[in-house]
Amino acid sequence: MSFLTIPQNYAPGFAPQHYTYINDSAAGQLTAQLSDTLTGEEVASLALNDLWMPDIEVSTFLRRMADPAPFETGTTGLHVPEQRTIGLSMKIGADAAADRIFLPASVSTGEGEPLTALPAARLIGADETDEISFNCRSQASATLAVTTAAGRTETSFDATAAGVVLFRLDASAFPEAEAFDLTVEIAGHTTELHYEVTRSSLVGCRAAWLNDKGGIDRYTFPLVEQRLFEIERKRCRLAESGYVQSDVRCEEHLSLGSAYEPTAVLEALARLAAAPAVWVASDQSWIPVDVVTDSVRIERQGLLQQLSLEVRPRQKGVRL
């Protein structure tokens, strides 16, 4: 008995991934044990009854195991976040498949490829942070050039990763910066990004979402077009007092409007509505939200385009 096929390392975990096992001893009952290689905890135990060649599709389990979040730890530079990969161990009886590292993604990417849907030319507020992830299986190097009125300075960074490396940019650490130029090299693949520093919108909303490549993109919606409060009341009727309110819950909805953007930016924002995880920034943290909008309409007026969408907190009673 042995495994016939197993997924490739660094495969997209949200796409179908199959383990095929050959039960050549005709064992009537087998048990497949799935474990998280990072924590050692058992993820699932599956009974395989009277199957000669069981095929186990694991993407459902990988979705449950994934726990990505916007990265807000550390200073500007390269970092290796543990939550951006999923490690799975598969064992059937005494046979163990090679451990696999999956990305929280639905499409495949190659080594050195940036895990982003947004274009390379970006805006960043003077008090904002941004991140960009890369498929990295060994060494990564980066150079950040900061342009100020006094000139241009460069700083280099290095990191080693087995799955994902990200570059975190904290614009507030460079109060005099007018622009940033980032160059990242991984396995012979070079990525260049340019940031223009702008003032953050006082009424805007910073959002982040898990894109289909397994990275987290960020964008500031400059317009909060509408703030809606939905109130849910629970009442009971008493013979003497009539209706008595027993509980009240208030759910806040935000209607967010983008700036007029190029098509490449709006296409990335349109996919936000279908992202498996979305957050909006509060004063102290990122709040998980649910996108209420079922379809995203891109307004076209000449060459300028804009879109709107509505979000609400994933947990009831949470304020945005």
Stockholm file with secondary structure:
# STOCKHOLM 1.0

chainA/1-320         MSFLTIPQNYAPGFAPQHYTYINDSAAGQLTAQLSDTLTGEEVASLALNDLWMPDIEVSTFLRRMADPAPFETGTTGLHVPEQRTIGLSMKIGADAAADRIFLPASVSTGEGEPLTALPAARLIGADETDEISFNCRSQASATLAVTTAAGRTETSFDATAAGVVLFRLDASAFPEAEAFDLTVEIAGHTTELHYEVTRSSLVGCRAAWLNDKGGIDRYTFPLVEQRLFEIERKRCRLAESGYVQSDVRCEEHLSLGSAYEPTAVLEALARLAAAPAVWVASDQSWIPVDVVTDSVRIERQGLLQQLSLEVRPRQKGVRL
#=GR chainA/1-320 SS CEEEECCCTTEETTSCCEEEEECTTCCSEEEEEEEETTTCCEEEEEEEESCSSCEEECHHHHHHHCCCCCCCCSSSEEECCGGGCEEEEEEETTEECCCEEEESCSSCCCTTCBCCSSCSEEEEETTCEEEEEEEESSEEEEEEEEEETTEEEEEEEEEECSEEEEEEEEGGGCTTEEEEEEEEEETTEEEEEEEEEECCCTTCEEEEEECTTSCEEEEEECEEEEEEEEEEEEEEEETTTEEEEEEEEEEEEEEEECCSBCHHHHHHHHGGGGCSCEEEECSSSEEEEEECCSSCCEEEETTEEEEEEEEEESSTTCCC
#=GC SS_cons         CEEEECCCTTEETTSCCEEEEECTTCCSEEEEEEEETTTCCEEEEEEEESCSSCEEECHHHHHHHCCCCCCCCSSSEEECCGGGCEEEEEEETTEECCCEEEESCSSCCCTTCBCCSSCSEEEEETTCEEEEEEEESSEEEEEEEEEETTEEEEEEEEEECSEEEEEEEEGGGCTTEEEEEEEEEETTEEEEEEEEEECCCTTCEEEEEECTTSCEEEEEECEEEEEEEEEEEEEEEETTTEEEEEEEEEEEEEEEECCSBCHHHHHHHHGGGGCSCEEEECSSSEEEEEECCSSCCEEEETTEEEEEEEEEESSTTCCC
//
